[in-house]
Amino acid sequence: MLDPEPPQAHHVPRADERHPWRLLALLIALTAVGPLSLNILTPALPGMIVSFSADAGIVQLTLSLYLAGMAISQLVLGPLSDRFGRRPVMLAGLALTIVASFAALATSSITGLIIARTIQAFGATAGIVIGRAVIRDLYDRDRAAAMIAWVTMAMVVAPMIAPLMGGALDTAFGWHAIVIFLGLVSAAILAWTAFGLHETRRAPSGGGEGFARFLSDSRTLLGDRTFNGYMLVAAFNSAMFFAFLGGAPHVVVTIMHRSSAEYGIWFVVISAGYMAGNFAAGRWSAHYGIDAMIRRGIAVTALGAAVGMTWILLEPFGGPIVIATPQLIIAFASGFMLPNAIAGAVSVRPQAAGTAAGITGFMQMGLGAAAAQLMGHLIAGAPTALPLELMVLVFTLCSVASLALIRK
């Protein structure tokens, strides 16, 4: 069952709450650090293969291990913020990002670069997981969903613009310029955070009970039916996106014989649909409530999955519009459903919002990575996009089943 709001929730508003848009701008910047650092290096991979005289698969680890670091770090940073407070852990994460960025600059081997990138991921993820906890500290769960929706836009915009920025820097100055840029951006956001983010955790435990407290909070959360419902809705929703990300490029370029540029255009359109959903969540969540928004989101997702399956069966050799149109419907639904599911997960036990955010983020990243990898194998020898639409349908049904766990 949902824990009641803690008594300290009724208080004189802090500066963070009196100026919500100022806080929102900071949290958007903090959230963008992780996906920006992940995607900005991708255009430089071919050059790094030559620079380090390394195998392409080894250089690819600078991305895949970064993703693994993002998933695992959320299990660590969230509980740490419950114990020591949001502000010190956020500042430490940004400082670690800066140190790892310049360590990557100084390395002379691909192994050193991979290690530096993995460490960088641990720090850069702080804004994603702790940002959600900060919002829940300050707002009730319905208002928190609206705020999370605005912040989530950063996780869509950053991957869209990061490769463009990385490509320009790599072309003009080489991959070292990208690493320097990340270090300077992280330093600027660290300074902004030091002056602009006040402590929002009402009573950090700070004692010697850290790991025991983490285990206790984790057992309580994972034993709660409602938390599992919200968490699984968020995880399966993210898995749909990662499955599409893992299969759509092969479908458009290899099966449909279209250019990668055309795929890029469709991806931007789908991303715009997701951002429109974020905008809807920001406007409607506080009015309708998170549970109503999740139910409507799953209904629209089911519509998109049904359209996708029907269309691919009727027109199996059609163009990109066959898969892009259903995904656009799903992306819009995800945009307003996902922030509400996350807000629900971190509201089940408000005093452990950091731990809840960490577990939810880990499940999103972990299940998403597995879905992308599986989709890559399933679509490899397929003559049509049917495996892609089938997997989307499966994850939709899993989301419907997860909804049953959420108590009214």
N, C-alpha and C positions, 0 to 999 in steps of 0.2 A: 504493500500500500504506500501511497505518497506520504512522506514525512511532512508534518506541518512546517510552516515557515518558522525559522528560529526567532526567538523573542527580539533579538537585536536587529531584525529586519526593519523595525519601525524606528527611524533615527533621523537626525537632521541631515539633509542632503550634503554630500561632499561636493567639491568643485567638479569631480567627474560627472556627477549627476545633474548639477546645475547647468553644465555645458555639454550635453550629450553628443552634439555633433563634433566638438573638439576631441572628445574621447573616441568617437567613432572613427575619425580620420586617423588617429594614432593606431587604433586596433587594425584598421585596414592595412596600414603600412607594415605593422608587425606580422600580420597574417601573410602578406605578400612575400616576405623574405624567403620562406621555405620553397614555394613553387617557383619563384624567380631564380633562386640558386640552382634548382634542379634543371630547369629548362634552358637557361641562358647558355649553358656550355655545349648543348647539342650540335650547333653548327660548327664547332671547333674540333669535333671528334676526328674527322679525316686528317686534319693538320696535326693533331696530337699523335696519331698513328705514325706519321712520318717523323715528327719531332723526337719521339721516344724510341723509334724503331721497334714498335711493339705490335703484337697481334691485335686485330680488330676486336676479338672477343675479350681480351684483357682490358683494352681501353673502355669497352662497354661497361665494365664494372664500375667506372666512375659514376654511372647513372643507376645501375641496378642496386649496388650496395648503398647508394644514397637513398634510394627508396626504402630499402630494408632499415636503414638508420632512422628514417622518418617514422616508420611504423613502430619500431622498438622504443625509440626515445619518448613517445607519447605515454608509454606505460611507466616511464621513470619521471618525466617532468611534471605530469599531473599530480601524482602523490606528493612529490617534493613541494609543490606549490601549496598543497593542503597543510603540509607540516611547517614550512618556513615562511609562507606568504607568497603572494603572486609577484610582487615587485622584485624582491631579490633574485628569485629564480628566473624571471624574465630578463633582468639585467645580466645575470650570469650566462644565460643562453646566448644573448647577443654578443657578449664578450668572447665566448667560445667560438662563435661564428667568425668574428674578426680575426682571432688568433689562427684558426684553421685556414682562413682565406690566405693570409700571408705566409703560413707554413706551406701551402700548396704552391705559392709563388716561388718559394726558396728551394723546393725539392728538385732533384736532378734525375729522378727515376719515376717510372710509372707506378711502381709499388707505393712510393711515398705519396704520390698524388692521390691514389685510391684511398690510402689511410686518411689523408687530410680531408678528402671529400666526405668520407664516412663520419669523421668527427664533426665536420661542418654541418652535416645533416642533423646531428643531435642538438646543436645549438639553434639552428635555423627553424626548427619545428616548434620552438617555444611559443612563438606568436600564435600558432594555430591552436594548440591545446590550451594554453593558459589564457589566451584571449577569450575563449568560450567560458572559462571559469570566472574571469573578471566580469563578463556581462551578467552571468547568473548571480554573482555576488551583489550586483547593484540593482537588478530588476527582477520582478516577478516573472514566472515562466512564460506567460503569453507575450509580455513586452520583450523578454529576452529573445524569443523566437524572431521578432521583428528586427532586433539589433543584429542577431547572428546572420540574418538574411543579407543585410547590407554588407557585413564583413565578408561573407562568403563570396561576394562578387570578386574580391581580390584573388581568390583561388581560380577564377575563370579568366580574368583579365591578364594576370601575370603570365600564365603559360602561352597566351596569345601573342603578347608583345616581347616576351623574353627572347625567343629565337631570332627575331628581327634585330633586337639590340645586340645580341651575342654575335650574329653574323656580321654586323657593321663593325664591331670592335675587332673581331678576328680578322676581317679583311684588311682593316686599316693598320692594326698594330700587332696582331697575333693573339694566341689564346691567353698569354700572360695579362693582357689588358683586361680581359673578362674577370680574371681573379682579382686584380687590383680594384676594378669597378665594384665588385661584390663587397670587398673589404671596406671601401669608402662608404658605400650605401649603408652597410650594417653599422658603421661607426656613427653616421649621421642619425640613424634611427635609435641607436643606443643613447646618444645625447638627448634626443627628443623624449625618449622614454624616461630618462633620469629626471628631467624637468617636468614632464607632463603626466606621468602615471603615479598616482598615489596608491598606497596599499588599500586593497579592497577586501581582503580576507579578514573577517571580523576578529577571529581568535586563532591565529596559527598555533599549533600545538608546541612545536619547537623543542620538545623534550627528547628523551632517548628512546621513544617508543616507535620510531619511524617505520621500520620494516613490519613490526607487529601490527601497527595501525593500518599500514597498507594492506596486509593480509586480511585484517578484520573488515576493513571497508570493502575490499574486493569480494570477500565471501558474502557480505551483506547485499551488495549490489547484484552479484551474479545469482544470488538466491532469490532475488526479487523478480517476480513475474513481469511487473510493469516495466522495470528497467530493461529486462531482456527484450521486451516487445519494442520499445523505442530504439534500443541499440541495434536490433536485427533489422528493423525497417531502414535505419540509416545505412547499415552495412550492405544489405541487398540492393538498396537504391544506388549506392556507390559502385557496386559490382556491375550493374547494368552499364554504367558509363565506361568503366574500365574494359568490359567485354567488347563494347563498341570500339573503343580505342585500340584494342588488340586485333580486331578483325576487319574493321572498315577500310583501312588503307589497302589491305590485300584485295578486298572485294572490289573497290573502286579502280585500283591501278592494274591488278593482275587479271581479275575475272572480267571486269567490265571494259578494260583497255582504255581507261581514261588517264589523264595526266595527274601527277601529284599536285599540281597547282589547282586543278579543279577540285580535288579532294579538300585542299586547304580552304577553298571558298565555301564549300558545304560545311566544313567544320566551324568556320566563323559564324555561319548562319545558325547552326545548332547551338553554339555558345551564346549567341544573342538571345535565343529562346530561353536558355537557362537563366541568363541575367534578367530577362523579363519576368520569369518566375520568382527570382529573388526580390524584384521590385514589388511584385504582388504580395509576397510574404511580408515585406516591410510595411505595406499598407494595411493588410488584412488580418495579420496574425493576432494582434492585440484585440481586435474587434470580435473575431469569430472564435478564437481559442485554438490551441495547438492540435487538439484531438480532431476537431472538425476539419482543420486544414490538412492533416495527415490522411483522413478518410477520403477527402476530395482528391488529394494528390494521387492516392493509390487508384481511385476510380479513373482518373484521367490517364494514368500510366497503363492501366488495363486496356483502355480504349486504344492507346498508341500501340500496344503489343498486338492487339487484335487486328488493327489496321495493317500492321507490318506482316503478320502471318498471312492474312488474306491476300494482300497485294503480291507477296512473293510467290504464293501458290498460283495466282492468276497470271502473273507476268514474271516468271522466273528469270528471264534474260533481259529485263528492263535496265534502265540506266540508274545512276546514283539517286535519282529522286525516289526510287522504290524503297530504299533504306533510309534516306535522309528525312523524308516527310514524317514517317512514324517516330523516328528518333527526335525530331523537333518537338512533337507532341510530348514525348516522354521527358525531354530536357526541360520543357516549361513546367511540367508537373514536378520534376525533381527540384527545380529551383524554389518552389514554395513548400514542398514537402520536407526536404532534407533539413533546413534550418529548424523547422518545428520538431522533427524527430530528435535532433541534437539537444534542443532546449528541453524537451521532455526527459531525455536521458540524464542531463545534469541537474534536473529538478527533483528527481526521485529522492535523493539524499543531499540536500543543499550543502551540508557541512562537509561533504566529500565530493564537491563539484569537480575538483581537479582530477581526482581518481576516476570519476565517471567519464569525464571528457577524454582522459587518457585511454581507458578501455574502449570507448566508442571509436576514437580515432584509430586505434590499433586494429580493431576489427574492420573498419572501413578500408584502411590501407592494405591489410593482410588479405582479406577476401577479394578486394579489387585486383591486387597483383596476381593472385591465383586465377581469377576469372580471365584476366588478359592473357596469361600464359596458356591456359586451357583453350581459349578461343583461337589463339595463334595456331595451335595444333589441329583443331577441328576444321578450321577454314582452309588449311594449307592445300588439301587435295580435293576440295569441294568444287563442283561446277557452278554452283549458284550461292546466293547469300542465305540460303535456308538455315544452315547451322547458326548463323548470327541471330536470326529472328527467333529460332527455337530457344537459344540460351536466354534471350531477353524475356521470352514468355515464361521460362522456368523461374527466373528471378522475380518476375511479377507475381507468380503464384506463391513464391516464398514470402514476398512482402505481404500478400493477403493473409497468409497463415500467421505471420508475425503480428499483424494487427489484432488478431484474436487474443493475444497475450496482454494487451493494454487494458487495464481496468478503467472503467468510467469513473 
